[in-house]
Amino acid sequence: MKTQFFSATSLDGFIATEDDSLDWLFPLGDVNDSSYPEFIAEVGALAMGSATYEWMLRNADKVAAEVGSAWPYTQPAWVFTSRTLPVIEGADVRFVSGPVQPVHAEMQAAAGGKNIWVVGGGGLAGQFYDAGLLDELILQVGSVTLGRGKPLFPRRVLSPVLRLVSVRQIGTTMAELRYEVHQDAPGAA
Ligand SMILES: NC(=O)c1ccc[n+]([C@@H]2O[C@H](COP(=O)([O-])OP(=O)(O)OC[C@H]3O[C@@H](n4cnc5c(N)ncnc54)[C@H](OP(=O)(O)O)[C@@H]3O)[C@@H](O)[C@H]2O)c1
């Protein structure tokens, strides 16, 4: 059972524009040509921040046209927010706030031995990393730069460094990089 941050990113390390647009991403390729189908089959629970959830809210029609329902996941989802947000039709979602540790324990209990997906954003993935709970980063690096936007992983990771375990080319526009996180126990000197 792993906790994984699986995300697409621009070449310069942004996962969305500053106004939360993903329009730059879709022309780069089909997510089904990446490792996503195998990845999602092993996910038992997922977490996201409110900006990621609100993208789904704003784009419910687009998502429904593409995958047949406004909420594309069958797994239970935890949305981190300090606000009250509407529930997307068909979504098995609960709203939480505060430290990630107790939420992670709840997700683990619900995941039935499968993996936990931190959908994004990067700051939320960083909170799981800070708590020593993140095992892998799986990144589809697209061949565009955004110059500014929502950061992929706003943390300084220097020692131990991330360990690159695989590289896969997706067409001529994406490289999928899989990194394992190795870190000292949280709180260790
Ligand atoms: N390229 C990709 O594959 C990919 C993947 C995922 C997401 N995205 C996109 O990237 C953007 C991510 O936006 P973002 O970086 O702003 O991140 P986000 O994690 O989606 O949202 C951040 C917000 O979540 C809430 N939050 C985070 N941690 C919390 C905690 N511990 N307790 C309570 N609330 C918490 C806070 O807002 P409030 O408290 O005000 O609600 C915070 O401002 C979105 O546009 C999303 O659609 C792209």
The ligand as a Gaussian input file, in Angstrom:
#p B3LYP/6-31G(d) Opt

LIG

0 1
 N       -1.624000      18.894000     -13.985000
 C       -2.283000      18.012000     -13.261000
 O       -2.246000      16.790000     -13.522000
 C       -3.046000      18.470000     -12.070000
 C       -3.261000      17.602000     -10.995000
 C       -3.953000      18.059000      -9.898000
 C       -4.423000      19.366000      -9.865000
 N       -4.220000      20.177000     -10.919000
 C       -4.679000      21.570000     -10.925000
 O       -3.700000      22.303000     -10.195000
 C       -4.326000      23.327000      -9.412000
 C       -3.970000      23.049000      -7.959000
 O       -4.274000      24.148000      -7.225000
 P       -3.523000      24.489000      -5.838000
 O       -2.069000      24.373000      -6.021000
 O       -4.113000      25.782000      -5.369000
 O       -3.892000      23.314000      -4.857000
 P       -5.089000      22.513000      -4.172000
 O       -4.385000      21.603000      -3.238000
 O       -6.001000      21.900000      -5.150000
 O       -5.923000      23.612000      -3.331000
 C       -5.325000      24.346000      -2.303000
 C       -6.382000      24.740000      -1.287000
 O       -6.872000      23.579000      -0.588000
 C       -7.194000      23.927000       0.743000
 N       -6.314000      23.143000       1.634000
 C       -5.078000      22.598000       1.346000
 N       -4.598000      21.944000       2.411000
 C       -5.504000      22.074000       3.400000
 C       -5.579000      21.604000       4.731000
 N       -4.593000      20.856000       5.281000
 N       -6.681000      21.900000       5.458000
 C       -7.690000      22.648000       4.906000
 N       -7.677000      23.113000       3.658000
 C       -6.603000      22.834000       2.918000
 C       -6.932000      25.431000       0.883000
 O       -8.076000      26.153000       0.451000
 P       -9.432000      26.518000       1.247000
 O       -9.224000      26.206000       2.697000
 O       -9.642000      27.962000       0.964000
 O      -10.494000      25.687000       0.627000
 C       -5.864000      25.643000      -0.175000
 O       -5.759000      26.964000      -0.618000
 C       -5.815000      23.219000      -9.711000
 O       -6.141000      24.119000     -10.751000
 C       -5.999000      21.797000     -10.225000
 O       -7.096000      21.665000     -11.112000
 C       -3.517000      19.769000     -12.017000

